[in-house]
């Protein structure tokens, strides 16, 4: 079933007023493509409790099957001979049975499955706005843009280091809407030797962190050029953060040398050519905690970075969403300050064409300068000590959950949700619960924990 059909089904079963397409798509992603679970999630977000579905899904989706069903093995049979879907089991509070091994399915490029949904007809988005200068970026978004942030020689040295390393990077794969999708770019992960707060070497336990419902190989330690660049970027980020008003749920502790923010991990991406990119998304905050600050370094060919507003549910009649496009040249730093992940989604869209990047410095004195069509992106992040992997709740699948933000209600509410379906042929247990910072012992925060638990 294609994405448009799934969106139409969720829309038809949702209690009016019907949310716009981005909300419907978010609910589907959070529910691993389960239509009924997506409807329950949308309705419960409005009222704070689960509501009965207005219409039974069986009235819309009657499985073409019988007792002798010979298709996919994800249907049980009730006593009356009718097929029972795995999603029905989830809503009934039971865990769906594991699938039998199915024939291998082709891997689909993510961009072909998850296209940007059209804007609602009642409240269309404003036309995109180009933000080519740091002043315009700061004026319209919660981000700051810093050009030529590193010494030119260091920027080129780090670019060559990452280009060489990217030959061994992989494309992430996960299940979405019952399809095995593949990210359209290569990615890798790096970690420092400690968490940047108490010099505890056990931070390398995060080496086996869970990503898309599975454990990964231990990440590489920051190479020398990345470590050198990170020290400069930390100074820039901390300087900017001291100018800004802090949010109550931000990290309230101190890192080494009295810093507000310290990078202890880095996710790195390689976009080769004009067609590789990534669709609109917000970064997972499972280990970052609420209101994180993320510093994104761009090296190589110039690409456009797009930010799209997520309009709160109570503002849909008065606030029109807008997309902001920011051209990112070589050696530029975009700081996504606190509230970016809560209020915006971001992407690197494919482009009709790109200019080749010609590094001003070669990889070594004896090497020629080769033009490149690649963009290297390094996102430096602060994994908070109170959100270490050991403190992450597990769902009934036995897999660590992921932390999501309530982007549509803006009530500073976050919830833990099952993500096992990303690696289990799209099947999860449907688990989710609201994060309780007091009960879970999170913090310290900028605001007091007791005050936060009452809000």
N, C-alpha and C positions, 0 to 999 in steps of 0.2 A: 504494500500500500504506500503511495507516495505521500510526501509531506503535506501537500495542499489538501489531500483528502483527510489526513489525520487532523489538520487544523480545522477543517470544516466540521468534522464530527465533534471535536471538543467544543467548538462554538455553538453547535446545535443543542448540546446537552448541558451547557452552562446556564445557571440562573441569571436572568437579566439583572443589570445591564451587562451586555456582552463585552469582555475586555478586548483590547486591540490585539493585532496579530503577534507582536513581540511577547505579550503576556502569555498568550496561548502557547507559543513556541517554547518559552521558558518552562511552563508547566509540563509540557511533553518531555523536554530534556530531563527535568528533575525526576520525572516518573518513568524514565527509560522507555519512552514510547507507548506506555500503557494509557489508553484513552480514558478509561474510567478513573484511574488513579489521578490523572491530570485534572479531571473535572472536580474530584473531591478536594484536591489541593487548592484549586482556584476558589472554590466555595468556602473552604475552611479559612483561607487567608482573609476573606472578607469579614467573617463573623467571629474568628478566633476559635471555632469548634467545627467539627465535621458535620456536614449536612447530608441529608438523603438526596440522591440524585433525582432530578425531576422526571427523567425518563430512563427506562432501563435500556442499556446498550444493545440488548438482544433484539430490540425492535428495529435497530438500525443495522446491526451487523449479525446476520444470521449465518453461521458457518455452513458452508457447503460440504457437509460431512455426514457420516452415519456411523453405526457401530463398526462398520468395516472400513473406516477411514484409512486411507493409505498414504496421506500426505505427511505434513510435519507432525512430529510426535509430541506436541505441546497441548493436547486436548485430552481430558478425562471424559468419561461418559457417566451422566447421572442415571439414577434408577429409572427415569422415564425415557432413557435412550437419547436425550439431548446432549449435545456437546457442551462441556464446561471449560472455559478458557482459563489460562493461568492467571489472567488479571482478576477474574472472579474469585479465585482462591486467595489472592492478595487482599482484596477488599473484605473478604470474610475473615481475615486475621490469620490465615494459614500460609505457610511457605510453599510456593509452587515446587512440584517435583522436578528434579534435574532432568534435563533433556537427555535422550539417548544420543549417542554420537551421530551427528548428521553429516551428510556429504559436505566436503569443503566448499565454501562459497567464495566467489571472487571478491577481492578487496576493492572497495569503491573509494574514489577520492572524495574527501569530506566536502569539498566545495560543490560537488555535484548533488549532494544530498541536502545540505543545510545552506540553501541560498537565503539571502536577506529577504524576509517577508515583506509584502507590500504594505504601505501605510493604510490605516483605516480610512474609509471614504468620509466619515463624519468629522475627522480631525486630522487631515493630511499633514505630513511633516513639512517644515520649511525647507527651502532649497539649501544645499550644502554651502557652508561658508569656509573659504580658504583663509588660514591663519599663517602667513609666511614669516612673521616676525615674533620674537619673544614677547614683546609688549602685547600683541594681539592674543597670543596664547594665554597669557596671564589674565587678560581682560575677560575672556569668554569661557575659560575652563579652569578646573582646580589643578592645573598642571603648570610647570614652568619649563621653558626651553632654554638651554645653555649651549651656545655655539663654540666650537674650538675649545672644548673643555679640557682636553689633554694636550701636552706638548706634541707637536706634529710627529716627531720621530717615534714617540711612545705609541701614538695612535696607529701608525703604520706597522710597528713591530707587533702590537697586539692583533691587528687585522691579519697579518701573515701567520701568526701563531694559530689563530682560530680557523683560518682557511685550511691550514695543514691538518689540524685536528678534526675538522668537519668531515673529512673523507671517511671517517669511521662512525660518524653519527648516524642515528636511525630515524625513521619516520614512525611516529607513534601510531598505534592501531587500537581501536576500541569499537564496541558495538553501539550503534545508534539507530533507533527505529528498525530493529531487526535486520540491520545490515552491518557488515564489518567494514568500517571506514578507516581511511588512512590520512594522516595529516599531510598537507601538500608541501611541507618543508621538513628539513632534517633538524633534529634537536638533541641536546645533551644537557647534563647537569653537573655543576661543580660545587664543592663545599670546602669551607675553611677547616682548619684543624680543631678549632673550638668554636663555641657559640658567641664569642665576642662580649660576653657578660662576666663570666666567672672563670674563664680559662679551663673549663671542664672538658677534658679530652673525650669524654663519653659522648660529646655532641656528634661524633662520627657514627653513633647509633642511627642517626638520620640517614646514613648511607643506604639503609634498606627501607627507605620510606616507600609508602604505597602511592602509586600513580596510576590513575585510570583503573583502580580495582586490582592492582597487582604489585608485587614487590619488584624493585629494579636492581640492577647491578650496582655495587658501590660506586658513588660518583668520584670523579677525579678531584684531586686537590687543586686549588687555584694555581695555575702556572705563574711563573715569575712576573710576566708582563701584566697578567690580570690582577695580581696582588698589588703591583705598583700603581696601576690605574685605579684600583678600588680605594686606595688610601686617598687619592685626590678626590674621587667622587664622594667619599664619605664627608670630606670637609665641605664640599659644595652643598650636599644635601642637608647637613646639620646647620649650615649658615642660613639656608632657605627656611628650614623648619622653625628656627628661632624667630623668624619674622612673622610667622603665621599663628593664628588662633588655633589652639589644640582642641580636639574632640574628647569628650569624657572617656570614651572607650579605647582611646589610643594607649599604647604601652607607656606606663608611668614610671618605670624603673630607669636606671642609668646604665649605660654600657661603659666600656673602658674609657678612661681619661675624661669622664663626665660627658660623653657624647649622648645626644638624644637618640640617635639612630646609628646602627652599625650593620654593615652587610656581612652575613656569614654564609650565604648561599648565592648561587647565580645560575639561572636558567639561560641557556644559549641556543640561538636559532640561526640557521643559515637559509636564506631565501635566494635561490639561484634563478636568475632570469626574471622576466617581467610577469610571468604567469603564476609563480609561487607566492603564496600569501597565507592569510589565516582569516577566518570569518569573525563576525562580531561576537565578543565574549567578554566576561569579566573574569579576572584571575581568581582561582581558588584561594580562599583565606584559611584553609584548614590549619596550617602551621604559622601563618602570618598573624592571625587574630583579626579583630575588627579594626576598621579604619587604618589599613597598612599604608606605608609609603614605599613605593617601588621606583628605583632609578634605572632607566632604560637607556643604554648606550648604543648608538648606531655607528657602524663602521662600514665603509665600502660605498657601493652605489646608492644614490639618493632614492628613497622610497617615500610614499605618502603614508602617514599614520592617521587613521580616522577615529574620531571619538563621536559616539552617538548618545544623546541624552535618553534616559529612561524616565518617562513622565509618571509621577505618582498617580495612583488610581483616582484620588480625589481632585486631581488637577487636569484630568483629560479634557474637560470642556473649556478650560481657560488657558491651557499651556500647550503650545504646539512644539513637538520634538524637532530637534535640529541636529544635523551631522556637521562636525568640524573637521576639516582636512588640514593636516600639518605636514609640510614637506620636511623630511629629515635628511640633511646632508651628512657626509662623512664627518666623524668626530663631533657629533652632537649628542647632548644628554637631555632626555625628557624625564622630568621627575613627576610621577603620578602621585600627587600628594593625597593625604587622607581625604576620603569621601569620593575619590575617583572610582573605586571599585563598587561603591554603593550607589552611585548616581549615573554612571556612564558605562557603556560597553565600548570596546575598542577593537580595531582590526588593522591588518595590512592588506588592502585590497589588491587584486591583480591590476596591472596597468597595460595599456596598449603597447608601450615601449619604454625603455629606460636608457639612460646614458651610461656607457661603460666607465668604470672607476679606474683611474690611472694613478696608482700610489706615488707620492712624491719621493718615497724612499723604497729601495729594493729590499727583499728579505735578507740579503747579505751583500757585502761589497762586490762579490764576484758574480752575483745573480742579475740577470736582466729584469727590468720592470715589465711585468705582464699586465695588460688591462684585464679587468674582472667585471663580470655581470652579477656578482654576489653582494648581498647585504648581510653582514653579521650583526646580530642583535644580542646584547648581553643585558639581562635584567637582574640587577643586584637587589637582593631581598634580605630582610631581617626575620629569621625564624625565631619567634619569641620563646623564651624558656618555659613559659606557662602553657604553651601549645605544642610541646614536644610530641613526637609520635606515640610515646608511651602513654600519654594522657588523652589520646583520641578515643572516643567511644566506638564500640564495635556494634554492628547491626546483628540481626539474627542469622545472617549468612556467615558470621564469624570474620567479616572483613572490616577494616577501619572505615568509618563513615567519613564524609567530607562536610565541611562547614560552608553553608550558603547564607547569603544575605537577603533580606526581604526588600527587594528593590522597588516594589510597587507601593508599599504602604509607608515606608520611611519611618518606621517606629523603632529604629535601632534594635530590630529583632533578627536573630540569626538562628538557624536550625541545622542540626546534624541529620544527614540523610544517607540512605544506602547508596553505594556506588558500585556494588558488585556486578551489576548488569553490564557495565562497560567491558568486562572481560568474560562474561558468562552468557554469550549469545543473546544479550539484551535482557536477561532475566535477573531480577533482584527480589528482595523480600518486601519492599515498600516501606521499610522502617524510616521514621523521622521523628525528631523531638526538638523542642525549642531549647537553645543553649541557656543555661542558668549559671551565670558567672559566680554567684554566691555558693551554690551547691557544688559546683565543679572546682571551686578553689582557684579561679583564674585571677590574674593580676600580678603586680600592681597596675592599676589604670591611672590615667590622668585625673579622672573623677573617682570619688570614693566608691568602693565596691558595694557598700550598703545602700548608698543612694542609687546606684545603677540597678541593683536588684529590685528596688521599689518602682523604678520607672517602667 
